Amino acid sequence: MLTDAPSQTYHSNARPVDDLSYMNVPVIHIKAQCGYLAGYGDTEYIDTLPTMPVIVDKTYHGKYRIFEAEGDSMDDNSRLAICDGDKVLAREVRRDLWLPKLHINDWYFVIIHRTKGISIKQITAQDDKGNITCHSLNELFNDYTVNLDDVVEIYNVIKVVERNMRL
């Protein structure tokens, strides 16, 4: 049906921001996680990884990575869930800070295990022998223990930087 109504002009209410700062962070996709285990200490390998720009409000120090979550072990249908396919920004926890105790009440962690690969978990306990209890938010998954001697890197999860909202 045709109409004689005047056409409406739409104006964008989005405006560019002049003072934004970004940092380009290496992304470890699900399919690249095996390669990351072999090359995590190799700066040439890290330089080949794709990067994702993340808006920052200050200068950050340390080593950052974006990890893609796989599976539903951290999905309990709450607002704190980390869902399959989410990309999380994480900052490395230096090895000299692992003992006597990690700050387990403040963060989720990305744990890079020497043989078991990469996992995102809540750490619920740590003993004086370096054993950590890894907990999934999804109650269908059991807790398990990992010794820090078998871990090559640990990262604090800072935030989810990408989530698909498909129904």
C-alpha positions, 0 to 999 in steps of 0.5 A: 500500500502506498501512502502520502505520509512524509518520510521520517528522517532518523538520526543516530544517537551514537556518537564517537568518543575521542578519548578511548584507549584500547589494548589489543589482546591475543585471543586463544580460540577453542581450536587453538588451545592445543597449540597454545599449550605447546607455545605459551612461552614462545613470543613468536607463537603469541605474536601469530595469534589473532588479537581483539581490541579491548577498551581500557580506562587506564594503562594495564601492566602484566600479561593479558589473554582472551580465552574462548570458553568451551562447554557448559561446566561454568554455566549455572544459568546465573548472571555470573555464568561463563557460557559456551563460546564466551570470550573472557579477558584474563590477566596472568597471575605470576607464579611467585604469587601462587603460594602461599595462597591465591586470592580464590575468593575474588576471581574465576581462574583460567588454569593452563594444565601441563597435560589436561589443557585449558579450563576456566574454573572457580578455585574453592580451596588451596592447601599448603602442598599446592593442591587446588580444588577446581569447581564448576558452577554447573552442578552436573560437574564434579570438583577435582584437585590439581597440583600447582606443579602440573600447572604452567600458567594461571590467569584471573578472569576479569570480565566477559568481553564477548557473548553471543545472545542467540536464542 
